[in-house]
Amino acid sequence: MAAAGPKGRFTIRFAAALFVLSALFELFSITTEVPWFGALRGGAPIVAYHLIWTTLFLAMGVGLWAGTRWGYWTVIGATVLYTLDKARYLLDRQGRAAEILYQLQNYPDVIDVLDMNVLLRLSTLMTIVFVLCWWGFAGYIHVRMRTAEWRTKKEER
């Protein structure tokens, strides 16, 4: 009977697959404007921004799937970068307001019912929750790297 693999292997590989999928979605949205310095911005700097995240998502996916040590460090580094990016996002109140107005342009009733300050608070809360989830996942990866040999090993011949 074949062994099912080290504890956590399915979870890590499933997350790896989702990171690769995230890289594809990031690539598809490469020209999507991003809240930056008080407004929604596009152009070459934002394409570079999307390419950085595409590369990080792909590296995390491949590294975690293969169970490499650099995959672990990529997750840690990307989590730090994600945290810094979201801190920048949270400090850019005007940019977030512009993003919310753009996203709700076809739903003016929502803006009439909910004050922009309420929407910005919800945006802040969601961003904080997402950052905490990233750190929770990074913590999970750290624990798995320390307590279990989930990394793939060459088959014995």
ABEGO torsion letter per residue (X at the ends): XBBAEBBGAAAAAAAAAAAAAAAAAAAAAAABBBBBGGBBBBEAAAAAAAAAAAAAAAAAAAAAAAGBAAAAAAAAAAAAAAAAAAAAAAABAAAAAAAAAAAAAABAAAAAABBAAAAAAAAAAAAAAAAAAAAAAAAAAAAAAAABBABBBBBBX
